Structure formats: C-alpha cells, structure tokens
Amino acid sequence: MFRQSTYFYGWSEMMKKNNTILVACIAFLIGYILRQQQEEKQLIKPEKVLKSVKERYQKKYEVSGSWIYMKPEPFEKNDLQYDVYHGGITKHTNGQYIPYEFYIDAHTGTILEMFPQHK
C-alpha cells in the first residue's frame, strides 16, 4: 500500500510540472500572437514615411522641399479603404521646381498615388 501512494504522489507532482509547462507555453503563444496583431495595427511614423519618399525621389531628382500631414486620413482607391498620410515634395526637373502631392499607406509605406499639384 505504501508503494502505491508514493507512486501516485510522484505522478501528481509530475502532472503539476507538466501543467505548469503547458500553461507557460500557451501564455507565451498567446502573447506572441497578440504582439503580432498589435504590430500590424501600428502606423508608420509620418516623419519616417516622408524621409522614405524623399530618399526614393532624390535618386533621380533634386528634392528641394517636402511636407506631410501628421495625422492619417481615410482614402479610397479601387474600392479599397486605406489609412493614408497626405504629403508632398518639390522636385527640381529641367530647371523648374514642380510640386507633387502623394498619398501613402500609413501601415505599409506604399505610395498609393503621386501627382503634380494643380496650379
């Protein structure tokens, strides 16, 4: 009889350790998934977006000025909804300064639209 109770005591302790490990693994997995979802929802900082646009265009043109609205706004293109930053740059091309506006996805940094400003 003594052996049997010792066996069950050891089994009980082993199950407690296994349960603790299982709970820790599940908690880690839930934390990881929540962090991934949080990162997907975060917006790119507008300063970083503007710097990226300027760097892209400075490879081909001289960029003499730039601006960006700091708050994202809703934007629809091809029946899809985006949160975008609205900004602009001034390019120096063929002896002229030409202002361009752009809409850029606030989550991915993808330029959705770029066009010359109306005069």
C-alpha positions in Angstrom: 0.0 0.0 0.0 2.9 2.4 0.8 4.3 1.9 -2.7 1.1 2.8 -4.3 0.6 6.1 -2.5 4.3 7.0 -3.3 3.6 6.2 -6.9 0.5 8.5 -7.0 2.4 11.2 -5.2 5.2 11.1 -7.8 2.6 11.1 -10.6 0.8 14.0 -9.1 4.0 16.1 -8.9 4.9 15.2 -12.5 1.5 16.3 -13.7 1.8 19.6 -11.8 5.1 20.2 -13.6 3.7 19.3 -17.0 0.6 21.5 -16.4 2.9 24.4 -15.4 5.0 23.9 -18.6 1.9 23.6 -20.7 0.3 26.8 -19.2 3.6 28.7 -19.7 3.8 27.6 -23.4 0.2 28.6 -24.0 0.7 32.0 -22.4 3.9 32.6 -24.5 2.0 31.6 -27.7 -0.9 33.9 -26.8 1.5 36.8 -26.1 3.3 36.2 -29.3 0.1 36.3 -31.4 -1.2 39.4 -29.6 2.1 41.2 -30.3 2.0 40.3 -34.0 -1.5 41.7 -34.2 -0.5 44.9 -32.4 2.4 45.4 -34.7 0.1 45.0 -37.7 -2.2 47.8 -36.4 0.6 50.2 -35.7 1.1 53.1 -38.1 4.4 54.1 -39.5 5.6 57.4 -38.2 4.9 60.2 -40.7 8.5 61.5 -40.4 9.8 58.1 -41.5 7.3 58.0 -44.4 8.4 61.4 -45.6 12.0 60.6 -45.3 11.4 57.4 -47.4 9.6 59.3 -50.1 12.4 61.9 -50.3 15.1 59.3 -50.5 13.3 57.5 -53.3 13.0 60.6 -55.4 16.4 62.0 -54.6 17.9 59.1 -56.5 16.5 60.6 -59.8 15.7 64.3 -58.9 16.8 67.1 -56.7 14.1 67.4 -53.9 14.0 71.0 -52.7 11.1 70.8 -50.2 8.7 68.5 -48.6 5.7 68.4 -46.2 3.3 65.8 -44.7 0.2 65.9 -42.5 0.9 64.2 -39.2 -2.5 62.6 -38.8 -3.6 59.8 -41.2 -6.8 60.2 -43.1 -9.2 57.8 -44.8 -8.6 57.3 -48.5 -10.4 55.1 -51.1 -8.7 53.7 -54.2 -10.1 51.0 -56.4 -12.9 50.4 -53.9 -10.4 49.7 -51.1 -10.1 51.7 -47.9 -6.8 52.9 -46.6 -5.4 55.0 -43.8 -3.0 57.3 -45.5 -0.7 60.2 -45.0 -1.1 63.1 -47.3 2.1 64.9 -48.2 4.1 66.5 -50.9 7.6 67.2 -52.3 9.0 69.7 -54.7 11.2 68.2 -57.4 13.7 70.2 -59.5 13.4 69.0 -63.0 14.7 70.6 -66.3 15.3 73.9 -64.5 11.8 74.0 -62.9 10.5 73.4 -59.5 7.5 71.2 -59.7 5.4 70.4 -56.6 3.9 66.9 -56.3 1.4 65.6 -53.8 1.2 62.0 -52.6 -0.9 59.6 -50.6 1.0 56.9 -48.9 -0.4 53.9 -46.9 0.2 54.6 -43.2 0.6 50.9 -42.4 2.9 49.7 -45.1 4.6 52.9 -46.5 3.4 52.1 -50.1 2.8 55.1 -52.3 -0.8 54.8 -53.5 -0.9 57.9 -55.6 1.5 60.7 -56.6 0.6 63.6 -58.9 1.7 67.1 -59.7 -0.1 69.8 -57.7 -2.6 71.9 -59.5 -1.5 75.4 -60.2 
